[in-house]
Amino acid sequence: MKTTLFASAILLLAIASCNQTQQKTNPEEYPVNDPLLGNITTDTVNSVLTENEKCFTAALKNDSAFLKLKNVDGKVEGKLWNKFAEKDNSKGTLSGTMVGDTLNLNYTFNAEGSTSERPIKMLIKDGKIYEVYGNQVADRNSGFVYETADCKDF
């Protein structure tokens, strides 16, 4: 009797564990299946940048930045304008690539009467674009975090 009861309990646990579906812990890392879209899969990272220009703004203390980007087949182009409170502003063009959720860009800009270039790395996460400084991803207190804006304001 004890053996039958023990075997039944083990069998019920095995059946219950087989019927469970595993939840994905971070939805930004995986495509999202929306029941209203049927079998269409949406990708939240790629929806941030498309062939149409999208605009973003960021602010940090008294500084602000305006970003306009488009992504055509993994090649990213755009414009960036940094408005600094205590140093010269910079305004220029961006070009580079998008690999996964990371933008690797070259910023060609005018500041202090001369043209310069520097690499910029950005991370797309949760519909926002975060500048990366070295290996540190910006947060609202330490760097620019860009949020979607209306392009007619640029």
Buried (B, 14 or more C-beta within 10 A) or exposed (E): EEEEEEEEEEEEEEEEEEEEEEEEEEEBEEBEEEEEEEEEEEEBBBEBBEEEBBBBBBBBEEBBBBBBBBBEEEEBBBBBBBEBEEEEBBEBBBEBEBEEBBBBBBBEBEBEEEEEEEEBBBBBBEEBBBBBEEEEBBEEEEBBBBEEBEEEEB
